[in-house]
Amino acid sequence: MYVRFPLSLRNVEDLLHERHYLWRAVDHEGEVLESFVTKTRDKKAALKFLKKAMRKHGQPEIIVTDRLRSYGAALKEIDAEGRQEIGCWLNNRVENSHLPFRRRERAMLRFRRMRSLQKFAAVHASVYNLFNQERSFSSRDIFKASRTAALAERRGLCAG
């Protein structure tokens, strides 16, 4: 960033300080299981997220991650390093499920506080999972019936 923009060291430091990291657990169908916001992306944060996700959803057979070294260190500590898979295009399901969230973040012109980001991430994941229907897995009649059920569920939640 320093090469492209004439920023002082203090400005760069402020930009890096304001950055929050979003950890997400996604199942094999693209449904968001867990989302967690931290200020750091180190072993401690990865360990906290993995323990929280595994406590809530159980032990997975495989864990697909990117090449961040803190994942390996955290998985080694909880004796699950043999389950980790790293490679090109393996985490596409996670990245593609992240696109609607990024669009919303861009429209909101970033989040002002970490707490508001955490609230939005939790609510967005549950609503997105409710309305995200894979069209290729079902016929049009089944798709329309499930979409109608999801809208009725949403109306019931909004009314109550």
N, C-alpha and C positions, 0 to 999 in steps of 0.2 A: 504494500500500500504506500510505503514511503516513496517508492520510485515514481508511481503514477500520480500521487498527489503531494504537494509540498506541505506535509504535516510536520509539526514539531514532535519531539519525543513525548511530551506531555499529552498531546492530542492522540497519538497512537496508543499510549498507555490507557487513556480514558476509553477509547474504542474497544480495546481488548478487555477492559474491566467490565464493560456493559454487556458483554456477550454471555448468554446463558446456553447451556447444553441440554438438549431434549433426548432422553433415553426412552426407547420404545421397544416393547416386546410384541411381536406379531406372530400369529399362528400360521400354519401351512396354507390356509385359505385367504390370508390377507386381513383377517380380523384383528384389530388392535386389542391386545390383552391388558397391557399396562403401559402407562406413560409416567415419566418422572423427570423433573427439572432440577439440574444442579448448576452450580457456578463453575465447578471444575470437571475435568474429564480424566481423572486419574484412577488408580486402583481402588481407592477407598470408595469413590462414587460408583464405580462399576460393581464392586462387591455389595454395596448397599442395594443397588437396583436389582442385581441378580438374586440376592436372598429374598427381597420383597416379592419379586415375580415368581420365584420357585415356591415360596411359602403359600402364595395365593393360588397358583395354577398347577403345582406339582413339578416333578422332575421331567424335563423333555428328553426325548431320545437323542436328538441332535440340536446343536446351537449354532446357527449361522451368524457370523459377525463380520465386521470389516477388519482391516489389518491393525487396528489400534492395539498396542501392546498391553494396555491396562486390562483388556478382556482376558487375555491369556493368564496374567498374573492373578486376577480375581478367580478365574475358573480353576487354577492350580490350587488355590487356597481352599476351595470347597470340594476338591477332588472330582472335578468334572471336566478336566482338560482333554480327555479322550473323546468327548462329545462335540468339541468345537470343530467347525468346518469353516475354512477361509478360502475364498477364491473369487475369480471374476464372475460376475453375474449371479452368484448364489444369493446375495441379499437384495435382489431386484424387487421381491415382494415387499420388503420393508421400505425400500426407496419409493416404490410406486404408491404405497399407501400413505406416504408422507407428503405427496404432491398437493392434495386438497388443503392440508394444514398450512403448507408454505404459501399457497395462493391467498388464504385468509390472513396470514400474517402480513403479507405484502399489502393487502387492502387496508389493514388496520394501521399501516405505517409503523411497525414494530410494537412490541409490548413495553409498557413503561415500567412495570414492576414484575418481579419474579413470581409473586403470589398470583397475579392476574394471569400470567402465562400458564401456571400450574392448573388453575381453575379452568381456563379455556381448553387446555389439552385434555383434561379428564372428561369434560362435557362433550367436546368435539369427538373424541374417540367413541364414546357410547352412542351418540347420535349417528355418527358415520357408520358404525357397525350395524345399527338398526336399519338404515336405508341402503346400505351397500349390498345389492343383490347381484350375483354373477349371472348375467343373462345367458351365457353359454351353457350353464349347468341345468337349466330348466326350460320348459316350454313357455310360450307366451301366456297361457291361461294361469299357470302356476305363478309366474312372475307377477302378473297383475293382481292375483289374489294375495300374495305375500306383501306387495306394495300397499294394497288397500288396508291390510291388517296393520302394517307399520304406521300408516297415516292415522288410523283409528287409535293406536297406542299413543302416538304423539299428541293427538288432540285430547286424549284422556289425561295425559301427564300435564299438559298446559292448562287444562281447565281446573285441575285439582290443586 
